[in-house]
Amino acid sequence: MEYGETLEETLHREIKEETNLDITPRRILNTWDLIEECRQISGIIYLCDLKSDSITLSNEHSDYRWFHTSEIDRLYPVFSERLKSIIATDN
């Protein structure tokens, strides 16, 4: 997050920089925290609309993939727990 940016501006910029996707944030679905011995990460899960679907990765990434909800357990536990909660609430 850059100084002076809103959460939505940060989300839009980061997605654009890393994937070249244009998105419109709709709403925050959940938040999560990962605290390990040498680092701490806080995340915000947004529901977004895609305005474009052509992905061009930045040099920070070598690959990407979409995953099915049945694969959620392959993610960090703190993140997968939040996604399961979101899915359960939406059904």
N, C-alpha and C positions, 0 to 999 in steps of 0.2 A: 504494500500500500504506500503510495506516494503522499507526502504531506499535502493536505488540503483536498485530497480526493474523498468522495463519498464511497461507501461500500459498492454501490452499483457502478460507479465510474471505474473503480479498481477491477471489478469483475469483467466489465466490458473490455477494458484495456488489456488485461492479462489474457483473456480468451483470444482476443484479436492478435496480440503479439505472438502467442504460442501456437495457435492453430489457424489463424487468418479467418476464423468464423465470425460472422456478425450475429450478435444475440440481442434479445430484449429481455432483461430480467423481469419476471412476473411477481415472484414473492419468495421470501425466505421459508424454507421447509423445516430446517433444523440446524443445530450447531453441534460441534464436536471439539474435543480437546485430546491431544496425544501428548502425554508427559512421559519422557524417558530420562535416563540418567544424564545425558548430555544435550538434550534438546526438548523444546516444547513447541507444539504446533496447535494453533486453533483454526478451525475451519467453519465455514458457513455453507450450507447446502442450499442452493437456489434452484427454483424451477424457472427455466428460461425458454423462450421461443427462439428458434433458429430463423434468422433472416437470410442466411445463405448456408449451403451444406457442402461446399467444396473446401476440403481441409488441406492446408499447406503447413506442415510443421516447421517451427523455427529450428535453428541449429542446436537448441537445448534438448531436443527430442529426436529419437531415431525411429520411433514407431508409436502407433496408437491402435486402439481397438475399441469397439463398442462391446458391451457385454450384456448378457441376458440376466434377468433378476435371479435366476437359479444359480448364478455364479457369484453372488454377493459374498459368500463366505471366503472367497479368495482374497478379499480386500483386508486392510487393517481392521482388526476387530472393532475398534471404537467407531470407525466409519461404517462398517457393515451393520452394526447394531442400529445405528440411526436410520440407515436406508430401510432395514426391515421394519422398523417402527413406522416410517413414512408409508411404506407399502401396505402394512396392516391397517393403518388409519384410512387409507384411500379405498380399501376394498369393502 
